[in-house]
Amino acid sequence: MVVFTDLDGTLLNSRTYRFDEAREALDALQARGIPTVLVSSKTRAEMEPIRSQLRNGHPFIVENGGAVFIPAEYFLFPLPGTRASGPYRIVEFGTPYSLLRQALKEIERDIGLSLTGYGDLSADDVALRTGLSSEEAALAKQREYDEPFFIEGTHRVPPELAAAIRSRGLNWTTGDRCHHLMGPQDKGRAVRRLIQYYRQAARDHHHRLTTVAVGNSLNDLPMLAAVDRPILLQQADGVYAAGIDLPGLIRAPAPGPTGWNQAILSLLQ
Ligand SMILES: [Mg+2]
């Protein structure tokens, strides 16, 4: 088995960004040697300290599927199409951040909506809007493949904005706190690549692989659609995100790490 999990509002509490309530299930996975793969809209700079806190040495997926980071020597076979980067092999799916920034500002000018990206904000302003500390917000601003943005005055993406994004060959999705402008990546594409590697590893040991994913927002839908056992958690207000339905979808009856703990423990039983 391998478990892919979103962070904000899923493994991490949406307000405190802590994972204490999921401890029991995390330990149970570790005791069984089941990898937990973190899949987030967060940057590599934000995810590395969280991996350390979790004592997690598995691959991870950054910026809504913008890139997959695989510890070197993690898989014992060659990984064509990856390149070495520090202690990792990486697979890149995303569009360079500078192009996304330029597109966001052009779209803002063209359609006359006020769009505020992380690149327009200081770390302190990102902290104010997200509840991250200023230090964490500075890490959140170190973006490579995805620009989080707010639409001033509304939370819904109006059709003219969606059309302007698509006309530039770009994409958008919605996470827990804001929208994201990005290239051709999504969490599903990155997860499918890793599943391919985990399947090969399982085959080499004559095992069968079961894939699990846990998420809570629209940006998790492609990841949930890529696995055998998709699990949807409630959002912080106790309601499930709209527009997420899949065959076999398991709806956990709680939000955040509490729901995560219950869902994983009942899956392991
Ligand atoms: Mg989330």
Residues whose N, C-alpha, C, O or C-beta is under 5 A from the ligand:
A	BS01	MG	D6 L7 D8 G9 T10 D176 N216 S217
